[in-house]
Amino acid sequence: MQLLHEAGAQPRRNTWVFFGGCSGQPDFEGYVTNLAKIIEKAIDAIAETGTPRETVQAALDALATWHRRPDAALWHGIAWAEGRF
């Protein structure tokens, strides 16, 4: 909301957008692939925190097999804010 406020917009609403799914859903593989790509692109920044690259790669390798489990699920909320001028 701060960016909208600084731009002079009047608050309209804020909410959360659900993103994710679980094993068996048609889009689940895409969600897992998206997460893996984000981690792969952030590997340098992650390594700068002191986490060894090998640890990140091991997590990516585990993700590649984990997502096939029948109880696999991942989700997060994306903050959504609206304003009007």
C-alpha angles and dihedrals in degrees: 000000000000093000091048091048093049089050090055097252122146114234114259104170145318127209144143127270114212115229124182146047146201142260112294096032113117094235098043096096089054091052091052092046090051091052092048092051091050091052092045091052091047096048093108092051091045091051089052088063089062098261108134115241088234089061092052091048090049089053091050090049090050090048090055091060099030094063090065092063113108091232096049116128136159132181145151138177124248115211112237124192129177132193137171135217 
